[in-house]
Amino acid sequence: MSIRRMKYKKNGFDMLCRVHGSGEYSEATILIKLQGEDKYIIIGEIYKTTNLNWTHQKGVNQINKKSWHDSAKDLYAVFQKEAA
């Protein structure tokens, strides 16, 4: 099984995505580098749905099409609430 790596560096976000699996069975580990930090931290996982959109909630199908970085931003919002 191969691991795909993707980067997103826009709008104040610096994220890495490591995708495992293929198709609707894909899961991705999201790492984020906070402003002023030099290392990435793992904030959680996002999942591919049956309609091939990404979501931060396992087993939930999204109606709206979401890219991996949009779902990662949602995951980060949840991560911030839990950390507070």
C-alpha angles and dihedrals in degrees: 000000000000126000118222119207124203132179133209120190109166141108094017095309125118107185138163124201124199110193121202122190131009139266118353090347094066121125125183132202112219122212123184133191112214120219111278094015125112100205134061121238127204112244099176144277137300126204138216113237129217090262088053098251124128125246136174091219117077114233095013119120115216118220093198118065110251129185121221093257093052090053090045089055089053089050090050091053089054090046091054092051092050092047093052 
